[in-house]
Amino acid sequence: MLCRHIFLLKSKPPNPFTAIKFFSFSTAPCITSVLLKQCKSLTQAKLIHQQILVQNLTHIPTSHVIAAYVSHNAPFLVLSLLQRLSPSPSSVFWWNALIRYVVRLRLFDNAFDFFHQMTRLGWRPDDYTFPFVLKACGELPSFPRGSSVHAVIYARGFDSNVFVCNALVAMYARCGTLGYAQQIFDEMFQWGICDTVSWNTILAAYAQSRDAERGLMLFSRMSDDVKVQVDGVTLVNVLSACASLGSWSRGKQVHAHAVSTGFIADVFVGNALMDMYAKCNMMEEGIKVFERMKVKDVVSWNTMVSGYSKVGSFEDALALFEKMRQEKIELNVVTWSAVIAGYAQRGHGYQALDVFRQMQSCGLEPNAVTLVSLLSGCASVGALLHGKETHCYAIKRAFKGDGSDQNELMVINALIDMYAKCNSVNLARAMFDAIAPKNRDVATWTVMIGGYAQHGEANDALALFAQMFQQDKPVKPNAFTISCVLTACARLAALRFGRQIHAYVLRNQYETVSLFVANCLIDMYSRSGDLDAARDVFDNMKQRNDVSWTSLIMSYGMHGQGDEALIVFDKMRKEGLVPDEVTFLAMLYACSHSGMVDHGLKYFDELSKEFGIAPGPEHYACIVDLLGRAGRLDEAMELIEGMPMEPSPTIWVALLSGCRIHANVELGEHAANQLLELKSENNGSYTLLSNIYANARRWKDVARIRTLMKRTGYKKRPGCSWVQGKKGTATFFVGDRTHPQFQQIYEILVDLIKRIKTMGYIPEMSFALHDVDDEEKVDLLLEHSEKLALAYGILTTAPGSPIRITKNLRICGDCHTAITFISMIIDHEIILRDSSRFHHFKEGSCTCKGYW
């Protein structure tokens, strides 16, 4: 056998590794450093290392073995050798190589642990060590670890080293502590050690934060510094800041600078320019840059496809997408994700699903961004089944569901949002609860709170918001969280809770962060009955948009102050803002609830003639409601018959409501029949028709409608009112006797009714919608939920303070009359919000003026 091996070795070129394997140690070839460098695999390096140890070859430095292990990606073998090595300045290089390697593998915890072992063993890090370790701390991110490394840097005297300081700025920025990053940069500037990398690092920090304006200010300072040269990286960072601010004018100045300095030829600068123009909705400028670029990469194409998708130019996006295919340009996952995201953001969920299927047919694996965009598309069209399929797809890809991975958490957040928007709030909550509390980020809390707020579970939204602050590590809400919880307050008319959130906003300066927080505050205050506070928020806004003005117009309309709504509308136009279809909807609503028929018809006419906006079903519904409330039912019917589209259920409900007010049985029956033909799921239409019959004393028809409701499974919502007291909110139903103070409540109510009867109040029997005698009807009217809520409010509210009542249905006509009388004999303003509007009762009058 030995002869055969000798024969084979003689007939082939000599291989020292084969020799090591087959010969005894006494006949093995000479082990040298050259042999180590010739290693082709980790196994070969281990064999030679073994021979070095066995033969005690002390002439071969350990550093050469370390080099072999480094080149063959064996960090823990390198570590074991370094731990046995005596500290020396020349060998620090290998610690640096080890730490750099694990950082490149994104093993950031290991990088920090290796650094800790290095210092514990007596090694002295140099100016190459710290940047790698700081990068690991920033990527984690871990402010405590980063600051501890900073302390070592200071102690070792590296705090004036430009490379180390640049790494410190980047680390603090990634950890979200921009103040510390700016402080380090300012010290570097004072010492005169800033270089281009220093400026680029701080500019990138601000560009990626929410303070991009500060980044642009720093760029102006950098341009004035003759010692520092602006480079392509600088321009990319500045253009990113311009894009996030939507500042196309300053972006154009940077564009001019890039042309004059020749950096326009840099493909990264070109891509950044296109991205800036796309985010500023200036795609024509972006395409000019694209067409003039001599060198393009796949990012260039993706930027344009994504830009077209975001601004809704789907035909252009798809045309460019097809051109990429024709020119055989790589269609990577970013390209496909951009198209899917574009469709999703515009509410075209089914088109997004079609693109996703095409992507799969090409054999590409979606990433987290793709799945998030796809789920957003499912949510936009309520495609629950497709959303569940996407969930299953994620599970097949080893989806854990605990949020331990950042990309996975993004997908879970999107799943929570999708389930909530598809009316599966329980499934959304199950997803939320499955995430380990330590892994939930602010987006996780926000999508769940938003899901509750938008789907009628406002109490759960407020409870979850409070829970955010009760964690072992409280999560700080962002502007989106605040907006969601303000929406919940608005739904409940929870003024006290809303005021507390407003105070939190002021303390934490959210009003300077986001315009929509202020807009949500206007909406919350107006829907909670405090119109003065809503106006104060509006007046103190440093910046307003069309939503701000529209919210205020809607607020005045909701409270029956149509004249004020007209004044705000005129001021809005003088400010140069062009009202859109939503603004006109708010104006028509205000006119309808203030009895301003002529003004409403005038604005409806202007909608198309002056502003070129085609009226939608919602606008027609407002005009039908306007005419119906005024008793002009024939005109309302003529308008419906002349509509250019099929009347929606909302329009017929508006007509039916007008018939209820003015007791028009025949037209009410016609409207109800139209609703039945449309298979409308609005069970309120049955109730309205039943009330019309009851008012006309057609009790057989009332019984027929109620039987129909039972047969079809519809249930009349019970009247419910709630009022804010000293110890929270109290809720009452019709005839409710469950409250601990019900005896005192009924005593107060009986006394009030007795007193107002002497003032001329006569119970309106037509609102006791039951076929019983008049005496029993009086008792039924007494027990209406809004009257019980008022009595409790009088019992628990300090004299002079307003009583705020909310009712889930329209206020009963008899209750409206009774409360008007009661407001003359009590020292309270009564602010009642029903399902349609606000009523402010004071000194015998109501702000609705009978239009409700």
Disulfide bonds with the S-S distance in Angstrom:
none
